């Protein structure tokens, strides 16, 4: 870690220490997930008070540059991925545009009767046969989200036999069945990760997730997919442009 405290500077000690620690993070001296030095080590190294160290760490937490784990210490945060709410884009294309290497793992695939809520969203009778595909989405090998997709099987017979790991599902549906969507309606809520979902995403049970329920429509207005997405709350932020 370069830099130090200049006792002759007019800058307050907390501001100088903040700049030093922030630079160590932004320059990559400390990588995402690295533990930063303990409070006692920072006090000794820079010759400042415990109050000053805690003030600086609080500033870095508020900026989401670090996070704390009780009983363990402070760690460098992973950068968040901002997702624009008004865009319809596949995970694969989105990650590649951001400079990440996307990958997918298939968690499960099955046929099942449509529950009432999903049947209503897809405008089919309750009990209609659906194809359910659950996938883990990763960026640079790190779990980012779990996607749970429901499709009316009669519109895409044999969809479970397709390669939905190496090729985006949207591309497969367009190529194999001529199914494409033009718009979508989605709702967003915050949820706590149940144990199984937490395990897949590599977070602690009860961790904050961003949950999206999305229904996608063809240009003719027919619903073609009911999708549940569970984003890691520490890796995703969602944004939208609003007009007054």
N, C-alpha and C positions, 0 to 999 in steps of 0.2 A: 504494500500500500504506500503510494507516494504522498508527499505533502505532510504538513504538520501544523502545529499551532504557533502563530507569531504573536508573542506577547506585546510587541510594539504596534501591532495593527489596531486600527480604530474599529474593526469589525468585532462584534461580541464573540466570546469564546464559543458559544453554542452555534453561531452561524459558521465559524471556521470549521468546527468539527463536522457540522452538517455537510458542508461542501466537500470535505475530505471523504467522508463515508459515501456520500452520493456518487462522487466521481469513481470510487472503487467499484460501485455497482454498475454504473452506466458504461464504464470502460471495459467491463467484463473481467476485472480482477477477481471478483466474486461472482460465481456462476449461479443461475437459478437453482435453488435447493441447497446451496452451500450455507452452512452455519456461520454467522458472523461472530467476531470475538465477543466474549462475555463482557458484561458491564465492568467487572473488576479489572479485566485486561485493558479495556479502553481507558479506564480511569488512570491506570498506571502508565500506559503508553503515551497518553496525551497530557497528563498532568492536570486534569480537570475534575470537577466534583461529580458525585453520583447524580445530583440533580441535573447538571448539564447533560450528562450522558443520556439520562432518561428522557429529557426534553427532546434531544436530537432523535432518539429512537422512536419517540411518539410521532415526530414529524415525518419520518420515513414510513411508518405504518400508515399514517393518513394518506400519504402519496401512493400507498400500495406497492412500495419498493421492497418492503420486508414484511414478514408476518411473524407472530409469536406463537410458540407452542408451550403451554404451561408445563413447567418442570423440565423443559429441554433447552429453551433458548430462542434466539431470533434467527430467521432464515431469509435468504434472498427469494423474493417472489418470482414466480414465472410470469412472463408478460401475458397480458390478456389479449384475446382476439375480439375485435369489435365487429359486430355483425349488423349491417343495416337492415332495419325491419321491412323496408319497402322493396327489397330485392328478392327475386326467386333465382337461386343459384345453387348448384350441387355442392356438397361438401368438398368433393375432389377438386372442382374448379376453384372454389373459394380459397382452399388452402394453397393451391399452386400459385394463385395470384398474389398471395401473401408471402411466398418464398418458403413455405413448408412442404415437406414431402408427405402427402396423404397416404394412408393405408386403412384397410378395413379387415375386421375379423367377424366371421359369422358366428353369432351366439346361438341362434335357433331358427328353424323354419318349420312351419306346420300349416295344415288346413284345420279350420275350426268354424263353428257356427257363429254368426255375427251377434254379438251382444246388442242389446237394445240401443244403447247410446251411439255405438259406431254404426249400426244399421240405419239409424235416423240420419246421421251425418252423411252417409253414402247413398241415402234414399233407396234402400233395399229392404225387403222384409226381414224382421228379426229371425235369426237362424239361417239366413242365406250363407252359403259356403264362402269363407274368406281365406285368402292366403296371408299368413302373418310371418313377417321376416324381421328378425331382430339382429342388429349389427352394432358392433363397437367401432367407432371412428377414431382414428389416431392421426396426430401430426408429428412428424419426426419421431415416430415410435411412442409418443406419449398419448395416453387415452384422453380424448377431448369430450366425447359425447356418446350416448347410446341412442340409436334410432329404432323405433318400433313401427313398422309399416304394415298397414292393412289394405289389401286389394281385393276387389270382387273377383273371385277365381274364374267365374264364367267369362269374364272379359279378358282374362290373361291365363288361359289354361296352360298348365305346365310351367308356370313362372318359377316354381320352387326348384326346377331343374336347371335354371339358368345360372350363369356365373355372376352373382351379385356382389362378389368380393373384388374381382379384378376390373369390372366394368360398372360405371354408375348405373343404378337401377333405372333412372329416368331414360338413359340412353338405350338400355335393353328394352324397356316398354315401347319406346318409339320405334326401334328397329324391328322388334318381333311382332308387335301387335298394333302398330300405328296409333298408340296411345300417347298423347302429349298434352301438357297442361300449359295454360296461359296465365292463370292467376290463382291466388290462394287466399283463404281467410284463416287467421290464426289467433289464438289466445295465449297469453303468457302469464305464468304464475311462479312463485317461489315455493319450492318444496324441500324437505329434508330427505337425504338419501337413505332408503332402506338398505339393509345389510347387503343383499345380493347385488343391488345396483352400485353401491359404494365399492364393493369388491371389484366389479368390472371396471370402474372408473379410477381405481387407485386412490380413493379418498376414504376418510373415516365415516362410519355409519353416523347418520344425522347431519353430515356436511350439507351446506347450502347448494342447491342445484337450481338452474333456470329450466323450467319445464315449458315446452311449447306443444300445443295441440294444433295441427294444421290440416285443413281440408283443401286439396288442390282440385282445380276444375279445368275441363277442356275448353277450347274456344267457343263451343256450343253451350257451355254452362253446366255440363254434367260433372258431378264429383267422381274422381277416379282414384283418390288415395286419401286415407285417414292416417296421419302420421303423428306419433308422439316422439319428441326429442327431449332428451335430458342432457343439458350442458353442464359441465363443471362450473360452479359459480366462481371459482378462483381463476378460471382461464377465459371466461367469456364476459363481454359486456355487449349490450344491445343498444342501438341508437336509431333515431328517426328524425328526419327534418320535418318541422311543423310550420304551418303558415297561420298567421293571425288575421 
